[in-house]
Amino acid sequence: MYQPFESSSRDVPRQGLLLAIDVGGTKTHVACYDIASGQLRSDIVATHADGLHGVAALERILDTARACAEAFQGAPLLSVAAVFPGVIRGHTLLMAPNTPGLDGLDLHELIVRGLGCPSVLLDNDVKAGALAEARWGALQGIDNAIYLNLGTGLSAAAIVNGRLLRGHNGAAMEIGYLLSPFLDSEDPARWRTHAEGAAPLEELFSGTALGELARQLLGEGHQALDLFSSGDAVVRRALRERITACAVQVANVAVALDVECIAIGGGLYRQASLLEPLIKDLIGRIVPFAPHVVAARFAQDAPLWGALSMAMDAAHLEQIDQRVIAATLEPVVIP
């Protein structure tokens, strides 16, 4: 399990490559940073292209990663960091319904063998995203914060007293497993929970869940983002109810942790402006010491940057070329 870099006692490398891999439910992002030139190359591949799952899907991802590294013409690969949706326990992935076939595999061994690099780190994607925001982004210099990722799934990470909150099993802030606030409190026996293979809040509010809602209310062929552009009153009401459910639970977590800031990222959030005022308003009403709500600097690729941060620490590299970071979007405070 990744631990933040805390020592500068080793020599800082002057050349070599750092490889970051962000495996998502839909797409996998790969980035390779060359220390000598300060250049960053990246690529994207469908996670389950051609219907591939498990080892076959991972091998295709590693093919893309190798090609990205080989573009630097023989520079040695110093470290690799790969992040996944779900819980990393040792060398394996658990609780990862969005990447079928990868759970239970010895991911560390497969990546070490596939890339020929012994220095391989694994972690949860959203926790990696929080690391990126804390190191370079919207949470820089903030000791207590939440990073909320709205994408294919729904998850979050927390910085508590300047440290990433992991929990006993590495599953802290897997908020997709929280109950919906609209459940019938008088009949708990009817609740669908993790024991039944459910992720209640994620099944209510996530890219996948809203895609299903769009097809139900708007017809086949429609996607989650079509809900936000619809003027239909029924659609708007259903969407608002789901946003409210998510915001209520995020507010509950913010009360429990007493955070200063909440940074929100992910592909769904970046494109759905209706989320901004609703989430900020509800959190402002519910949380006694209301935190600032901001857009993540790395709005759609925070996990990839977090993986790069992990690879830096593994190689004992404290900084990368600032021009690489400056090329990304600046944070935007939600009005």
Secondary structure, DSSP 8 states (H G I E B T S, - for coil): ---------S---SS-EEEEEEE-SSEEEEEEEETTTTEEEEEEEETTGGG--HHHHHHHHHHHHHHHHHTTTT--EEEEEEEESSEEETTEEES-TTSTTTTTS-HHHHHHHHHT-S-EEEEEHHHHHHHHHHHHSTTTT-SSEEEEEESSSEEEEEEETTEE---TTS-TT-GGGS--TTS-TT-GGG---GGGT--HHHHHSSHHHHHHHHHHHH-TT--HHHHHH---HHHHHHHHHHHHHHHHHHHHHHHHHT-SEEEEESHHHHH-TTHHHHHHHHHHHH-SS--EEEE-SSTTTHHHHHHHHHHHHHTT-----HHHHHTS----B--
